[in-house]
Amino acid sequence: MLSVEVRAALHAYREQFGREANLVFLQNHGIFVSGDTPEEIDAVYADVIGTLSAQITETVNLSPTEADTAAMETVLRSLNTRFPGSTILFESNALTDIFLQDEAAFYPASSIYTPDHMVYYKRAPLFVTRTSEYNTGDIAAAVGTGIDDFESRYGYAPRIIAVQGLGYFSTGDTQNAAKISQALFLDTLKVSFYNKTFGGPRFMTPQMIDFP
């Protein structure tokens, strides 16, 4: 279906402009460039990236931040008990601090931007809220409840578990799978950070996500 839509759009472009399109923006997928030589393709990409970069006033900061070690270790133990045999990884940095302040701040990272993100950590991350006053047992219990609700809603466990004011955990059957989920969600945070300059988030639609 997607290839048919693209073919129709390319045909319409050819009819309107009398030439082939050499640059295609495919929503929620990426950019396609054509050229007669690799150098032509590189030049088009450089022009696109240069145009976008000129609009950006602030860049992503991935500097490590000091997480609540006691809370992190308690949640980690709880997740290892819940998912025996799985690899659980934790990430906390200056970028995660921006999006894990509360639910409103997390919204731009709350759904899926591309099929790749969906493949590696499914249709959504889990966001767990917490009160300003809590103990480590309480936050582990909140994570457990959040996982229960997520599984009830979607029929599978979350691969990304973000905890308000703490950081995010990625899960996987293998270490490589957990690392890929971790990297893809970090990519989502980067997309979320930069898209505020270009009109805000544009997630894949529910119809796209649920497409069999």
C-alpha positions, 0 to 999 in steps of 0.5 A, a space after each residue: 500500500 505504501 509503495 502504491 501511494 509513493 508511486 502515485 505521488 511520484 507520477 503526480 510530481 512528474 506530471 506537474 513539474 515535467 521531471 522526476 523528484 529527486 527528494 522525497 519526504 515520507 512522513 514518519 519514515 524519513 528522507 529519500 534522495 536520488 542522483 546520478 552520482 553519490 556526490 549528487 546525493 551527498 549534496 542534496 542531503 547536505 542541503 537538507 541538513 544545513 537548512 534544518 540546522 539553521 533553524 535550531 538554536 539549542 542542541 541535545 545535551 546527553 551529559 550524565 546526571 546523578 540519578 537517585 541510586 537507591 530508587 534506581 537499584 530498587 526498581 532494577 531489582 523489582 524488574 529483574 524479579 518480574 522479568 527473570 532471564 531478561 536484560 534490564 538497562 538504565 539510562 539517565 542524562 540531561 536529556 531524559 531530565 527534560 522529558 521525565 519531569 511530569 506527564 506533560 513534559 513526557 508527552 512528545 515521547 509518549 508514542 511512536 514516530 517511525 516503524 523502526 521505533 515500533 519494531 524495537 520497543 513496540 507501540 508505546 513506552 510506559 511512563 510511571 508517575 511518582 509523588 514528591 515524597 516517596 520511599 524506594 518501596 513505593 516507587 517499585 510498587 508504582 512501577 509494578 502497577 504501571 506494568 500491570 496496567 500496560 499489559 492489560 491494555 496492550 497484551 504484552 509487557 513494556 520494553 521501555 519503562 520511564 520513571 518520573 524524575 529518575 530515568 528510563 529502563 529498557 528490557 530485552 530477552 538479550 543484552 543486544 535487544 535491551 541495548 537496541 530498545 534503549 538506543 531507539 528510545 533515546 532517539 525518540 527523545 532526540 526527535 522530541 527535543 528537536 521537533 519543538 522547533 518544527 511544529 511539535 510531535 507528529 506521531 504515527 496514527 493509531 491506524 498506522 500503528 495497528 496496521 496488521 
